[in-house]
Amino acid sequence: MDGHNRYEICRQHSLSFSTTIIKFVTIGEETLPLDSLERAQIWVSQNQSARRNLDANDYAALAARLVPHFAAEVARRRGQNTFPLIKIEGLATSKSKNAGRAHFQAAAAMGANPRYVAAVIKAAGYDNKTRTFKKPEVLSAVGSGKDQKKVTDILKEQRQKNQAIKLAAITKENADRLPEEKTYSVIYADCPWVYDFEETDNRKVENHYPTMDIDTIKKFRVEFVNGKKKTVEEVGAKDSVLFFWATAPKLREALAVIEAWGFEYKTHAIWDKGKIGMGYWFRGQHELLLVATKGKMSPPNDYARIASIFRVLRKNKHSAKPELVYDVIEKMYPNSAKVELFACNRRPGWDSTGNQI
């Protein structure tokens, strides 16, 4: 008979009901005497993991409640050369006596994600010294969803920090500088904008590459192999053209950057991506390729001009721009020195600088 009402059912139907005194319990891989409240709590909660009406949030909240009991059990064994209550694959603490590992033990006991359990513990304000929660109400609320946002926000923050560290290491290794000090008649740029709003955490730009705020982009300096740095305006020849990518939400900022770089806006083309993306007002399906000039840069010849709207199916790689644009620029200015800023790859005949190359 399944369910917590079995005693009442037996009583109402005059069925015999008996209990058995349990003296030993199995916790993880150990058979232990049931001689403490902590072990009783661990054993009882561990056996709740088979309940069908619990979701991942419930398991995490229950595991978090177990942490003080596991901490007490670990503290009880301190000084003893015993293996942990539960072996956790990949965790190099086969003989750990550290109570700080208690949340791993609790997570394993309940089949919960250790990272999520740790977030619940943090949201509930667990004090490792007193083994108490400063905000115990969070433990009751997480499973019901009331305080789940606190937990997801903590996880989101940690995930972003981890991703930033990972990206910083990758980009530092891949960073490329311009080979020699010279000026360019053609500059092509796709800036790593910071976006204030994201539909979901997994769609964040920062998950793919480090971003820059508008002030940093305005002051961006191009670095050369010899260690010198110059502004974009200084890198541009006396007469030069800038091809500058902008999304619809960043149009105003893009125009401000162009002006800060010493260029004057002239016109733009529209890239129809062929796929609908995210958006708050419209579902975005296009990006803008702005054109700005410095000095007396002449427009391209008639035969090199294409329609202002071009359709190229968007690739799955985040922020990847169509190869067609390179071809168009090369046709417009075949003999001009060209440079790509914030580049993701190298293009024959171009100089490229960027931390994703």
C-alpha positions in Angstrom: 0.0 0.0 0.0 1.5 3.3 -1.1 0.9 6.7 0.6 1.3 8.4 4.0 -2.3 7.7 4.9 -1.9 3.9 5.3 -2.3 3.9 9.1 -5.6 5.8 8.9 -6.8 3.4 6.1 -6.0 0.4 8.2 -7.7 1.9 11.2 -10.9 2.7 9.4 -11.1 -0.8 7.9 -10.1 -2.6 11.1 -6.9 -4.0 9.5 -4.0 -4.9 11.7 -1.2 -2.4 11.7 2.2 -3.1 13.2 5.5 -1.2 13.4 9.1 -2.4 13.6 11.9 -0.8 15.6 14.8 0.0 13.2 18.2 -0.3 14.8 20.4 -0.1 11.7 20.0 1.9 8.5 21.8 2.0 5.2 23.0 5.4 4.2 24.8 5.6 0.9 27.1 2.6 1.0 27.2 2.2 4.8 25.1 0.3 7.3 25.1 2.4 10.4 23.5 2.1 13.9 20.5 4.4 14.1 21.8 6.2 17.2 21.3 9.9 16.4 18.6 12.2 15.2 20.8 13.3 12.3 21.1 9.7 11.0 17.4 9.3 11.3 16.8 12.5 9.3 19.3 11.5 6.6 17.8 8.0 6.3 14.2 9.2 6.2 14.9 11.9 3.6 17.0 9.6 1.5 14.0 7.3 1.2 11.9 10.1 -0.1 13.8 10.2 -3.3 11.5 7.6 -4.8 8.4 9.8 -4.4 6.8 10.5 -7.8 5.2 13.8 -6.8 8.5 15.7 -6.2 10.3 17.7 -8.9 13.9 19.0 -9.1 13.1 22.0 -6.9 11.6 19.8 -4.2 14.6 17.5 -4.1 17.0 20.5 -3.9 15.1 22.0 -1.1 14.9 18.7 0.8 18.6 18.1 0.2 19.4 21.6 1.6 17.5 20.8 4.8 19.7 17.7 5.2 22.9 19.7 5.1 23.1 20.4 8.9 22.5 16.7 9.5 25.3 15.7 7.1 27.6 18.3 8.6 26.9 16.9 12.1 27.7 13.4 10.8 30.9 14.5 9.2 31.9 16.4 12.3 31.2 13.3 14.4 33.7 11.4 12.2 36.3 14.1 12.3 39.6 12.5 13.3 38.4 9.1 12.2 39.9 7.6 9.0 36.6 6.6 7.5 35.2 6.9 4.0 32.3 9.3 3.4 28.7 8.4 3.8 28.2 8.5 0.0 30.8 8.2 -2.7 30.5 10.9 -5.3 32.0 10.2 -8.7 34.6 12.7 -9.7 34.9 14.3 -6.3 38.4 13.8 -5.0 37.5 13.6 -1.3 37.3 9.8 -0.7 38.3 10.4 2.9 37.2 13.9 3.4 36.5 15.1 6.9 35.4 18.6 5.7 31.9 19.5 6.9 31.8 22.0 4.0 31.2 19.0 1.7 28.0 18.3 3.4 25.9 19.7 0.5 27.4 17.2 -1.9 26.5 14.4 0.5 22.9 15.7 0.8 22.6 16.2 -2.9 23.7 12.7 -3.7 21.3 11.3 -1.0 18.3 13.0 -2.7 19.5 12.7 -6.3 19.6 16.5 -6.6 21.9 18.7 -8.5 24.8 19.8 -6.1 25.0 23.3 -7.7 21.3 23.8 -7.2 21.4 22.6 -3.7 24.3 24.9 -3.0 22.2 27.8 -4.3 19.3 26.9 -2.1 21.7 26.8 0.9 23.1 30.2 0.0 19.6 31.7 -0.5 18.5 30.3 2.9 21.6 31.8 4.6 23.2 28.6 5.9 25.8 29.2 8.7 28.4 26.4 8.6 29.5 27.2 12.2 26.1 27.0 13.9 24.7 24.6 11.3 21.5 26.7 11.1 19.7 28.6 8.4 19.2 32.4 8.9 16.2 32.3 6.4 14.7 28.8 6.9 11.5 30.0 5.3 13.3 29.8 1.9 13.6 26.0 2.3 9.9 25.7 2.5 9.2 28.1 -0.3 11.6 26.8 -3.0 9.7 23.7 -3.8 6.5 25.7 -4.2 8.2 28.2 -6.4 7.7 31.2 -4.2 11.4 31.8 -3.6 12.7 29.9 -6.5 13.8 33.2 -8.1 16.4 33.7 -5.4 17.9 30.4 -6.2 17.9 30.8 -9.9 19.4 34.3 -9.6 22.3 32.9 -7.5 22.8 30.2 -10.1 22.7 32.7 -12.9 25.2 35.0 -11.3 27.6 32.1 -10.6 27.2 30.8 -14.2 28.0 34.2 -15.6 31.1 34.5 -13.4 32.3 31.0 -14.5 31.6 31.8 -18.2 33.5 35.2 -17.9 36.5 33.4 -16.4 36.4 30.8 -19.2 36.0 33.3 -22.0 38.8 35.5 -20.6 41.2 32.6 -20.7 40.2 31.7 -24.2 40.3 35.2 -25.6 43.6 36.0 -24.0 45.1 33.0 -25.7 43.5 33.8 -29.1 44.0 37.6 -29.1 45.6 38.9 -32.3 47.3 42.2 -32.9 47.9 44.1 -36.2 51.3 43.3 -37.7 52.6 46.8 -38.3 51.8 50.4 -37.8 49.9 51.6 -40.8 46.6 53.3 -41.8 43.7 51.7 -43.6 41.3 53.1 -46.2 38.7 50.4 -45.3 37.7 49.5 -41.7 35.1 46.8 -41.0 33.8 46.4 -37.4 31.4 44.2 -35.5 31.5 45.4 -31.9 30.7 43.1 -28.9 27.8 45.1 -27.5 26.5 44.8 -24.0 22.7 44.2 -24.0 20.6 45.4 -21.0 17.8 42.9 -21.6 18.0 39.2 -22.4 15.0 36.8 -22.9 16.7 34.0 -21.1 20.0 33.4 -19.4 21.2 30.9 -21.9 20.8 33.4 -24.7 23.0 36.0 -23.1 25.7 37.4 -25.4 28.2 37.0 -22.6 27.8 33.2 -22.9 29.7 33.5 -26.2 32.3 36.2 -25.9 33.3 39.1 -23.6 31.2 42.3 -24.2 32.0 46.0 -24.0 29.9 48.9 -22.9 29.5 51.9 -25.2 32.1 54.1 -23.4 34.7 51.3 -23.7 33.9 50.9 -27.4 34.2 54.7 -28.0 37.6 54.7 -26.5 38.7 51.4 -28.1 42.4 51.4 -29.2 43.9 49.1 -31.8 47.0 47.3 -30.6 50.0 46.5 -32.8 52.6 43.7 -32.5 55.2 46.3 -31.4 52.9 47.1 -28.4 51.7 50.5 -29.5 48.0 51.4 -29.5 46.1 53.8 -31.6 42.5 55.0 -31.7 40.3 53.9 -34.6 40.4 57.4 -36.0 44.2 57.3 -36.1 44.2 53.8 -37.7 41.8 55.1 -40.5 43.6 56.8 -43.4 42.9 60.5 -44.2 40.3 59.4 -46.6 38.6 56.2 -45.4 35.3 54.4 -45.1 33.9 52.5 -42.1 31.5 49.5 -42.4 29.9 49.2 -39.0 27.4 46.5 -37.9 24.5 47.6 -35.6 21.4 45.9 -34.3 18.1 47.7 -34.2 18.2 48.2 -30.4 21.8 49.6 -30.6 21.3 52.0 -33.5 21.6 55.2 -31.4 24.7 53.9 -29.6 26.2 52.8 -33.0 25.9 56.3 -34.4 27.5 57.7 -31.3 30.4 55.3 -31.6 30.9 56.2 -35.3 31.1 59.9 -34.4 33.5 59.2 -31.5 35.7 57.3 -33.9 35.9 60.4 -36.2 33.6 59.2 -39.0 30.4 60.7 -40.4 27.4 58.5 -41.1 26.3 58.2 -44.7 23.9 55.4 -45.3 23.2 51.7 -44.4 22.2 48.4 -45.8 19.9 45.8 -44.3 20.8 42.1 -43.8 17.7 40.0 -43.8 18.8 36.9 -41.8 16.0 34.7 -43.1 15.2 33.5 -39.6 13.2 35.1 -36.9 15.0 35.9 -33.6 14.1 37.3 -30.2 12.7 40.7 -29.5 10.5 42.8 -27.2 8.8 45.0 -29.8 9.4 43.0 -33.0 10.9 39.5 -33.5 14.3 40.6 -34.9 15.1 39.2 -38.3 17.6 41.9 -39.6 20.8 43.8 -38.8 22.1 47.1 -40.1 25.4 47.6 -41.9 26.1 51.3 -41.4 28.5 53.1 -43.7 30.4 56.2 -42.6 33.4 58.1 -44.0 36.3 60.3 -43.0 37.8 62.9 -45.2 36.9 62.7 -48.9 36.4 59.0 -49.4 34.7 58.4 -52.7 31.7 56.0 -52.9 32.2 52.8 -55.0 31.8 52.6 -58.7 28.4 51.8 -60.1 29.2 48.2 -61.0 30.2 47.4 -57.4 27.0 48.6 -55.7 24.5 46.0 -54.6 20.9 46.4 -53.4 20.5 47.9 -49.9 18.7 44.8 -48.7 20.4 41.4 -49.0 19.1 38.1 -47.7 21.6 35.5 -46.4 20.4 32.8 -44.1 21.8 33.3 -40.6 24.3 30.7 -39.4 23.9 29.0 -36.0 27.1 30.5 -34.7 26.4 33.4 -32.4 26.8 36.8 -34.1 28.4 35.4 -37.2 28.1 37.7 -40.2 27.6 36.7 -43.8 30.7 36.1 -46.0 29.0 38.0 -48.7 29.9 41.3 -47.0 33.6 40.6 -47.4 33.1 40.0 -51.1 31.0 43.2 -51.5 33.6 45.4 -49.8 36.5 43.8 -51.8 34.6 44.5 -55.0 33.9 48.1 -53.9 37.5 48.8 -52.9 39.8 46.2 -54.5 43.1 48.0 -54.0 42.5 49.6 -50.6 44.2 48.5 -47.4 41.6 46.8 -45.3 41.3 45.9 -41.6 38.7 44.1 -39.6 38.3 45.1 -35.9 36.8 42.6 -33.4 37.4 39.9 -35.9 36.5 36.2 -35.4 38.7 34.9 -38.2 41.3 35.9 -40.7 40.5 36.9 -44.3 43.1 36.8 -47.1 44.1 40.3 -48.1 42.9 41.8 -44.8 44.6 42.6 -41.6 42.6 41.4 -38.6 42.6 42.1 -34.9 40.3 40.5 -32.3 40.3 38.3 -29.3 38.3 35.5 -30.9 40.5 34.7 -33.8 
